[in-house]
Amino acid sequence: MRGLLVAVLMGLLLSGCATPNRTDKAIANEQASSQEWQGRISVQVFGDAPTSMSASFLLRGDANNGELDLYSPLGNTVGALQWTPHFVQLRDGNKHQYFSSLAELTEKTTGAALPINAIFSWLQGRNEQATGWQADISAVSQGALTARRTAPAPEVTLRIKLDQ
């Protein structure tokens, strides 16, 4: 655990030196013309230590530049994920954690590495392939998406219900 903490701190220090300082407003301007989805997301990870995560969400942008805000049932922000080609971060209150990839970030926040490129395609009704994942996009026009990862283990189920 101590080694992980040291690695995270070193990553933060190094990324702070190498990452250009960009404001939320600049990122919001870039994403103003991007698509936006809102609803509920659920991720279940099956295996030796099963986990489950469910939250309301607001997703903006695309697989290259985007934001995903996660909300509790009471409407409080529980996490704000943000990514560009230059950085991947999780904002939790005043705390910022930086990650080397979206897969690492989504694993930290949901319990499983999610196929972000494919999710954006699936939400647009396109059946993009993602290694190990099978998506049911038949109900996307009604605001429902289900995807299942069977490999590698453990099995993961992703459910998205969009607000209509």
N, C-alpha and C positions, 0 to 999 in steps of 0.2 A: 504494500500500500504506500509506504514511504517513497519507494522508487517511482511509482506512478505519479505521486504528488510532485516530486522533483522534476520528472519528465514534463508534466503539464506546465509547471512554472518556467522551465527552460524554454518550452515552446512559446509561451506567452511573451517572455522577454525577447526571444528571437523574432517572433512575428511582429512585435511592437516596433522593432527597429526596421524591419523590411516591408511592412505594410503601410501604404500611403494612408494618411488620415482622411477618411471620407465621412461626411456628415450623413445623418439619416435623411436629411432633406435632399441631398444630392442623389442618394440612392432612390428615394421616392420619386424624384423627377425622372430618372432613367426608366422607372417602372410604370410611369403614369399611363402609357399606352398599352401596357401588358394586360393579359387576362387576369381575372380574379375569380376565386372560388371560395365559398363559405359553407360551412355545415358542421358535421360531426365526423370524427375519425376514430377508428378503433384498431388497435394492433394487439393480436394475441400471439404469444410465443409459447409453443408447446415443447416439452422436453423434461429433463431432470428437475429443473427449477422453473416451472411455468410462470410467465408474467403476462400481465394485461395492462394496456393503457388505453384510455378513452378520454377525448376532449373535444370541445368545440374548436373550430379553427377558421382562420382566414389565410388563404394562400394567394400570393401575388407574384407575378413575374413569370419566369421560365426556368428551365434547368440550368441556365448559365448565370442568371441574375435574378434572385428571388428572395422572398420572405415568407415565413410560415409562423403565424402567431397562434399559440395554443392557449385556450381559456378553460378555467375550471367551471363546474356547473353554476357557480355564482357569478360568473363573468369576469373573474380576476385573471389577468395574464399570468400563466404559469411558466411560459417560456417563449422567447422570440428567436427563431432561427433565421439567419441571414447569410446569403452566399453571393459571391461574385467570382470572377476568374482570379481575383487577388486574395480573397480570404473567405473563410467559412467560420461562422461564430454562433454561439448561443448566448443570448442576453437573458439573464435571470435576475430581475431587479437591477441593481447597480453592478452586478458581477458579469464580466464578459469572459467566456471561455472560447479559445480558438482551436480549430481542428484541421487536420490535414486533408480531409475529404468530406463530402456530403454523406457518404456511407458511414463514416465514423461518427459524424454528428447525429444522424438519424438513429444509429444504434444506441448512442448515449441517451437520446430523448425518448425513444419509443421501445427500446429493447431489441430492435432488429435493424439491420442495414436495409434500407428501403431503396428500390430502384427509381430514383427521382426522375430520370429522363423518361422512363416508361410511364410513370404516374401522370406526368403532364400530357403525354400522348393519349393514355387511357381516358383521362378526363375530357379530352377533345374527341373521343369516340374512335380513336385510331388504335388498332390492336398491335402495338409494338411488342416485340419479343424482349424478354429480360431473362437471362440465364437463371433457371430454377423456378421461375414464376409462371403461373397460369392465371390470366385475368379473365373475368367475366364482365365484358363491357356491354352486354345486351340491354341493360337497364340504365345506361348512362344518360340517355335522353330524359329519363324519369328521375335522374339525380342519384342513382345508386351504382356503386362500383364495388366489386369484390375481387380480391386477388389472393392467391395462395402460393407460398413458396414451399416446395417439397424437398429441394436440395439446394445448398447443403443443409444438413440437420442443424438445429431443430426446425420443425415445420412452423411456418408463420402464416397467419391469416390477417389480411388488411381489409377493412371495410370503410367505405366512405359514403356518407349520405349527405348530398348537397341540399342546401336550402333552395327552395324553388320560388 
